[in-house]
Amino acid sequence: MIAIALAAALAAASPISADHIKADVRVLSSDAFGGRGPGEAGEAKTIDYLAKQFAAAGLQPGGENGGWYQDVPLVRLDRVPGATIMLDAKGSARSLVLGRDVALSLRNAGATTVTAAPLVFAGFGIVDRAKGWDAYAGVDMTGKIAVVLANDPDFEGGRDLGFEGRRMVYAGRVGAKLEAAAKAGAIGALVIHEDAAASYPFSQVGSGDALPAFAFAPLSPSPFKFSGWLTRDVAVDLLRRHGLMLDELKTRSRDPGFRAFALDGSTVSVGGTLTATPVVSHNVIAKLPGASRPTEVVLYGAHWDANGMNGPDATGDTIRNGAVDNATGTAEVLEIARAFAHGARPARTVVFAAWTAEEKGLLGSDYYAGHPLYPLATTALMINLDPHVVLPAARDIELIGGGRTPVEADVRRIAAAQGLRVDDEPAVEAGWYFRSDQYSFAKRGVPAITFRAGRDLVDGGLAAGVPIVADYNARRYHQPSDEFDPKWTFAGTAQEASVAFALGTEVANSAAWPGWNPGGEYAPLRAVSASERALK
């Protein structure tokens, strides 16, 4: 009872209102917004709502040409019904069922045809020559398809092979594997799906198999024609026909000397068509000009998009409402903006961004970071809000991708002042740091941090919080069932936003420049622009 009373008292003292966040989530995740798909009818309603909320809070337009928006030129790629993928495993041919056996992503507009392309098993598909790893060294991949394992060599390895133990490194991300396979000359790649290694069930990618893809415009043809997720059962059967066992191959693949080898006699054929539609989507940008150092910026961000009108699920629901992911984070940014606008004007300018197309590959934030409206060199810190679950009041918050920046110590201190401890994310193997918009800035050297409400609940502890997270991951994440629940209190969400507000307030009123830990991969990128900050 003491803990519950303390949590209530701290919440009452915060300028962040759980009720305001709840009200915004209720609107943004309603069916009227159509799942907030970029380029769909829901986008216009979404960005108009966000701009009006920023204006009502007293913020100024921070976008292009004195407006609220930044144009993001994209191409929407829709797969025409009738796509096929055929696996011939040493003379035993079968047509794989899309969404059940495989999730297929075509890469080029128009028709794609791949006929009997040879399969090559490439282990973890890692190419990191600085660490002495190159799965494709000396292997001719021209016209071939790479079959790769999910995650990185340290995952399930029981020891550190130079890939940060169980914490996934970027090279373990699916996108990095596909890029490595393409550079090696492959025309396609299939990733073997295992729930633990991927950090989500196959049902997530299977149910999203036919969702539209997006890319930056203009779209250029690629010799890399397709990628996909292959279910474990299909992969095990394929390997068995070659006298191979998946677990034994994992062990072999953890040797830096491992090289890709042909699965002789096994091929894949693919046929399908993508229609390409140019789309101009939008980031929504608001600002509160700094009182004394307005050219220096603290940046808050969250992605406004979900997966739109792209169902149906088994119940016939066609709207992927994205109540948690990420109407909740977007509502947090709105509420933090209100808190800043109603308080004392900070020294530095505070910018609030709602990004488009995060679900399609961090496209909105990546476009901004490549075409910044406020210089990255003088952006002191990027704080990203992409909560994973709506939770009741907790005793903790979870730090994503810790060990990178001294700002983490400030987060711990601020959280402690609010009665919260900071725990490292429990599923470090999921690679969350690379999976949301903070990465668009980190990879360009801007200090970037993200955290989320913890699952050690004030009422019930981990025994109550862990099942809520597990249920969301298994049944709602990226599904039409990610819908608003009027029973949600948003108490944990408000805790997360309160820490984010206090952190940003400190940095916005500081003359110091956050940085990266010495020796970290992003520190040299930040050092390149040091002279621009020295002039301030």
GIHU-V558772 format. One record per residue. N is the residue number from 1. PSI is psi in degrees with one decimal (none if undefined). Layout:
n,psi
N,PSI
N,PSI
//
This chain:
n,psi
1,-34.7
2,-43.6
3,-40.6
4,-42.0
5,-40.0
6,-44.2
7,-40.7
8,-40.8
9,-42.1
10,-39.1
11,-38.9
12,-29.9
13,-13.2
14,146.1
15,-4.2
16,128.6
17,119.3
18,-33.6
19,-37.9
20,-43.5
21,-44.5
22,-43.3
23,-41.3
24,-40.5
25,-39.8
26,-42.5
27,-52.8
28,-30.8
29,8.4
30,158.2
31,-26.7
32,-23.8
33,1.0
34,27.2
35,7.8
36,44.8
37,131.3
38,131.7
39,-6.1
40,175.2
41,-31.2
42,-21.5
43,-48.3
44,-42.4
45,-39.8
46,-52.5
47,-31.1
48,-42.7
49,-44.8
50,-44.6
51,-42.1
52,-36.8
53,-40.6
54,-43.4
55,-42.8
56,-29.5
57,-15.0
58,13.0
59,160.9
60,151.9
61,135.3
62,10.4
63,-158.2
64,146.2
65,35.6
66,13.4
67,-168.4
68,-8.5
69,155.2
70,122.1
71,136.5
72,104.6
73,120.4
74,167.8
75,126.3
76,133.4
77,112.0
78,130.2
79,125.3
80,137.1
81,144.3
82,2.8
83,148.2
84,152.0
85,125.5
86,127.8
87,123.3
88,104.9
89,93.9
90,48.6
91,-7.0
92,100.1
93,141.6
94,144.9
95,119.8
96,139.4
97,120.3
98,132.0
99,-17.9
100,-48.2
101,-26.0
102,148.5
103,123.6
104,130.3
105,113.1
106,153.8
107,-22.4
108,145.0
109,149.0
110,-160.3
111,139.1
112,129.4
113,122.7
114,123.2
115,115.1
116,52.1
117,132.1
118,145.7
119,142.6
120,125.0
121,122.2
122,24.0
123,-131.5
124,-3.0
125,28.0
126,131.0
127,104.2
128,86.3
129,-27.2
130,-30.1
131,-2.4
132,22.8
133,130.0
134,96.2
135,-20.9
136,4.0
137,124.4
138,7.2
139,127.1
140,109.7
141,5.6
142,123.8
143,11.4
144,168.7
145,125.0
146,134.0
147,118.6
148,157.0
149,153.1
150,156.2
151,-160.1
152,173.4
153,-26.1
154,-24.5
155,125.9
156,7.8
157,-19.2
158,2.1
159,163.6
160,115.0
161,17.6
162,10.9
163,35.5
164,32.4
165,-137.9
166,-16.2
167,123.7
168,137.4
169,168.6
170,-35.3
171,-18.2
172,-8.9
173,148.0
174,-43.6
175,-39.4
176,-38.1
177,-41.6
178,-40.5
179,-41.7
180,-41.2
181,-42.0
182,-43.3
183,-28.9
184,-9.2
185,0.3
186,150.2
187,-3.8
188,169.8
189,142.7
190,125.6
191,128.5
192,119.3
193,126.7
194,136.0
195,-47.1
196,-44.4
197,-36.4
198,-27.0
199,11.8
200,155.6
201,158.7
202,-27.2
203,-28.8
204,-51.1
205,-31.1
206,-44.2
207,-21.0
208,13.4
209,-39.5
210,8.7
211,146.6
212,147.3
213,161.0
214,151.4
215,162.3
216,143.4
217,146.9
218,151.5
219,128.5
220,140.7
221,145.7
222,139.2
223,-15.2
224,107.6
225,-28.2
226,163.3
227,169.4
228,164.6
229,131.4
230,130.4
231,154.0
232,-41.5
233,-43.4
234,-42.0
235,-42.5
236,-42.4
237,-42.3
238,-49.8
239,-37.4
240,-35.8
241,-13.9
242,10.6
243,25.6
244,149.9
245,136.3
246,-46.7
247,-37.8
248,-36.8
249,-34.6
250,-44.3
251,-46.2
252,-36.2
253,-11.5
254,1.9
255,125.9
256,-17.8
257,-0.9
258,138.8
259,145.6
260,145.7
261,151.6
262,141.4
263,79.0
264,130.6
265,-1.0
266,134.7
267,164.7
268,138.7
269,139.5
270,140.0
271,138.1
272,169.1
273,136.6
274,134.6
275,137.3
276,126.2
277,117.4
278,137.0
279,129.9
280,107.5
281,-175.2
282,134.4
283,144.2
284,125.2
285,127.0
286,160.0
287,154.1
288,103.3
289,140.0
290,149.4
291,-35.6
292,-22.8
293,66.8
294,-15.8
295,-6.3
296,141.6
297,138.6
298,129.1
299,121.6
300,143.1
301,154.5
302,149.4
303,133.0
304,-17.0
305,151.2
306,-150.5
307,14.0
308,-156.4
309,71.6
310,68.8
311,-144.2
312,166.0
313,-168.3
314,-22.5
315,-5.9
316,1.5
317,123.7
318,-2.6
319,122.1
320,87.5
321,-28.4
322,47.1
323,-47.2
324,-50.8
325,90.7
326,40.7
327,-33.1
328,-47.3
329,-38.8
330,-41.7
331,-34.1
332,-44.1
333,-42.6
334,-44.8
335,-36.2
336,-39.0
337,-41.5
338,-42.4
339,-41.3
340,-45.2
341,-29.7
342,-1.9
343,-168.3
344,141.6
345,124.4
346,165.2
347,-44.8
348,156.3
349,137.7
350,124.9
351,137.2
352,121.9
353,135.9
354,112.7
355,148.6
356,160.3
357,33.2
358,-40.1
359,-13.9
360,13.8
361,33.2
362,32.6
363,-42.7
364,-47.7
365,-35.6
366,-37.0
367,-44.7
368,-46.6
369,-28.0
370,-19.2
371,62.3
372,137.3
373,-18.6
374,129.1
375,136.4
376,-31.6
377,-32.4
378,21.4
379,110.2
380,-39.8
381,141.4
382,125.9
383,117.3
384,139.4
385,104.7
386,70.0
387,150.5
388,-27.2
389,146.9
390,119.6
391,155.9
392,-179.9
393,139.4
394,170.0
395,-6.8
396,164.7
397,158.4
398,123.8
399,129.0
400,127.5
401,42.1
402,167.4
403,13.3
404,-32.4
405,144.7
406,-16.5
407,-25.7
408,-34.2
409,-35.9
410,-39.4
411,-44.1
412,-42.4
413,-45.8
414,-43.2
415,-42.4
416,-37.8
417,-20.4
418,14.3
419,21.3
420,144.9
421,161.6
422,120.6
423,147.8
424,147.9
425,136.9
426,-26.3
427,68.5
428,-22.8
429,-9.3
430,-15.5
431,37.0
432,-28.9
433,-27.7
434,-0.6
435,6.4
436,-178.7
437,-17.7
438,-29.5
439,-30.4
440,-30.0
441,-41.1
442,-42.8
443,-9.2
444,8.6
445,-6.7
446,124.7
447,127.4
448,139.3
449,149.6
450,146.6
451,169.8
452,163.7
453,140.9
454,169.8
455,4.5
456,87.8
457,146.0
458,-41.0
459,91.3
460,-11.1
461,-156.2
462,-30.1
463,-27.8
464,-37.6
465,-39.9
466,-44.3
467,-31.7
468,-44.5
469,-44.3
470,-41.4
471,-41.7
472,-46.1
473,-41.5
474,-32.6
475,-15.3
476,-26.7
477,117.5
478,18.3
479,162.0
480,-21.3
481,-1.8
482,76.0
483,158.4
484,136.9
485,114.7
486,-15.4
487,-14.3
488,134.3
489,-23.9
490,21.7
491,-44.5
492,-38.0
493,-43.6
494,-35.3
495,-45.9
496,-47.3
497,-34.3
498,-41.6
499,-43.3
500,-41.0
501,-46.2
502,-39.5
503,-48.6
504,-35.5
505,-44.5
506,-49.4
507,-37.1
508,-22.8
509,5.5
510,154.7
511,-5.1
512,158.4
513,112.5
514,154.7
515,-162.1
516,157.5
517,142.1
518,138.4
519,-7.7
520,156.6
521,-23.4
522,-12.5
523,-44.1
524,-31.6
525,-39.2
526,-35.0
527,-27.3
528,-34.1
529,15.7
530,-36.4
531,-30.9
532,-31.8
533,-29.5
534,-24.3
535,-12.5
536,none
//
